[in-house]
Amino acid sequence: MIPRGRAEITLWLERIIRSGRIDVMDPAAEARKIVASPEALALLAADDQGRILLQAAELRRRAARLRELRTVVEDRTASEGDVQRALDGQYWIFGGRFVDEAAHRRLVPGDEVDIPLIRGDGALHIVELKRAMSLKGPLIKRHRDAWVPAAQVHEAVGQAVNYLTGLDENRERIRADFGIETRRASALVLVGHPALHPEVPEEEVNEALRTFNAHLTRVEVLTYKELVDNAERSLAGDGPV
């Protein structure tokens, strides 16, 4: 079985081979052999046209995963587990600041983070996932003359802060056991969707969360729609998908 991520490259290679540019007896088999060989992939990566092919295949794969994620976060029955599965292995969605996803989610006894990311400076960044369209309760509420985050958001932020406190208190052990730096750890809370409040313009929902974020230090709150929109803009900037 071809590992996830290679299947898309294999399909593209097979199409190129079948186009007649390369004369082989079994295009599908040849494509699978190339993808299974690190040496062959290295040769492709060393060639300008080969790099374009691999980059295009990766962009198409990412675009497909992003469409799947959007479908999940717009589903009023989707659970946190459904969202987590749609995000599994897709740390690029969170932006270029992150270079990898940590292998361990349970760094502190009693706490298991949803998605542990590694920033470019080597520090940990945790992602706390809450429900999107199936959120139990409002995302924002009216307070005097402004929209402000509702209780669900405050509870999620409080949970993220507790995680960060635990990471701070266990910094030396985490660094020794896992090789992860938590001194400058930060957190992202993903919660809700602007469509939960059709009576409120989307920009006002986003602005309420941005104003809230301006008063936080190590925690940021985003809706799932804003995350997906940002990732789509990033892909569009990389070329056609």
N, C-alpha and C positions, 0 to 999 in steps of 0.2 A: 504494500500500500504506500502510495506517495504521501509524504508528510504534508500537512496543511501549509500553504504558502508556495510549495513547489508545484502543485497541480496546475495553478494558473500559468506559471512559467512554462510548464510542459505543453499546455494547450497552445500557447503562443508559438513555441518552437515548432510544434507539429505543423501549424498553419504555414509558417515560413518555409519549412521543408517541402510541404505539399505544393507550395506556390510554384515549384519548378526551379527555384534558384539553386537547389542542391539535389543531386540525383542519387536517391537511396531507395532500396527495395521496400523497407517498412518504416515510414515516417514516424508512426506512433512509438515504435520500439526505440528508434534512434533518439527521439525527443526525451523519452524516459531515461535512457542511458546518459544523455548529456546532463540532465538535472541531477541524477544520482552521483555524478562525478564532480568532486570539488575542483579537479584539475580543469575539466571542460568548462565549468562555470567561471573559473579564473581567467581562462582564455577569452571567454565572452566579455567578461568585465574589463579586460585589457584592450578590447577593440571598441572604437567609438560607436559603431552601429550595434554591437553587442550590448554595450552599456545602455543605449537607448531602449533596446528591446527589453532588457531586464527591468529598467526603471518604469517603462510603460506597463509591464505586467504587474509590478508591485503597486503602481498607482491604481490600476483597475481592481486589484484585489482589495486595496484599502477602500476604494469607493463602494465596492460591494458590501464590505463589512459595515461601512457607515450607513448604508441604506438599511441594512438589517437592524442596526442600533436604533435608527430613527423609528422604524416600525415598532420596535419594542417599547420605546419611551412614549409613543403615542397611543399605546394600548392601555385602555382603562382597567384591564384585568392583570397586567404584568406585575409581578412581585419584584422585590429587591434581588432575589436570586436570578430571576430572568434577566434583569439588567446586568448583573454581574457576569453572567455567562456571555452576554452580547459584547461585553467589554474585555473579556478574557484575552490576554496576550496582545492587546491593542494599545500599548502605552503611548504610541505616536499621537493618538487622538487628543492627548492632554497638552500637546505643544512641544516645541523644540527644546525646551528647558530640560527635558528628561531623556536620559540615555539608556535606561533599562528598567525592568521591573524586578524587585527583590524576590528571591526564591522563597523566603520565609514570611508568613503573615502573622505568626504568633511570636512576637519579640519580647513581650512582657507577659508574665504569668497572669492568666485570667483575661487577657485582652487579645483579640484577633482582629487585625485591621482588614478592611475589604480589599484595597489595592495598595501595596507598598511600592512607590516609585523611587528611583534614584535620580537626583538632579545632576546637572553637569558638574557641579562643585563637589559631588560625592555625598551630599547630605540627603537624608530621607525626606520624602514627601508622601504623606498618607492621603488616600482618597476614601471618604466616608460616603457610602451609597444609601440613599433613602428612596422612597417610592417616587415615581414620576407622575403619570396621570392617575394612578391609583392611590395617591396620597390621602391619608385619612385626616381630613380637615383642610382648612384654607392654607394657601401659601403666604398670602399677605392679608392685612386687615386695615381698615380705615381708622386712623387716630388723628383726631382734630381735622386738620385740612390736608393730611398727607397719608400716603400708603406706607405701611411699615411691615416688616416681617412678622408673621404670626407665630404661635407657640411651637409649631412643628420645626420651624427654622431654628429658633432659640434652643430647643432641646437637642437638635442635631449638632449645633455648634458646641453646646456644653459637652456632648459626648466626645467630639473631636478634641476639645481642650483637655479632657480627662486622659485621652490617649497620649497627647503631647506631654502631659505632666508625668505619666508613667515612663515615657521614653526618656525624659530628662533625668528622672530618678534612677534609671537603670542604664545610663549612658555607657559607663565603663564596661559592664558585663556584655551589653549588646555589641560593642565594638570588639571585645575579645572573642565572643562566641560566633558572631556573624560577619564581622568586618564592616559593619555599617555605622556611619557617623550620624548621631541623632542630636548633637548639640544645637544645630541650626534647623532642626526638623520643622516642617510646616504641614498644613493640612488643607484639603479642598473638600467641601461638603457639596454633593450633588443632590438636589432635592427639587421636586415639583416641575411644573411646566406652565408657561403663561396661559395655555388653553384652559387651565383650571378656573381662570377668571375671565371669561369672554366679555364681561362688561367693562374690563379695564384694558386700555391700550397696552400692547406688549412692551412698548418702550417705558411706560410708567412702572410696570412690574420689574423690568430690568433696573430701572433707576432706583427703585426702592431698595433692591439688593446691593447695588453699587454704593449707595449712601451708607447702608449698614456696614459694608465691607471696609469703608473708609475709616471706621472706628475700631476695626479689628487689627491685630498685629500679625499673628501667625496662622490665621484661618481665613479662608475665602469661601464665599457661597455663590454657587452658580445654579441656574436651572439646567435641566438636561437639553432643552432646546438651544440654549446659548452655547453649550459645549459642542453640540453637533454642528450648529451653524458655523462656529469658529473653525472646526476641523474641516468642514466643506470649503470654506474660504481658503484655508491653507492648501488643500489639495488642488483647488482651482489655480492657485498661484504657482503650483509645480508643473502645470501642464494639463492637457486634456485627459479626462478619465472616462 
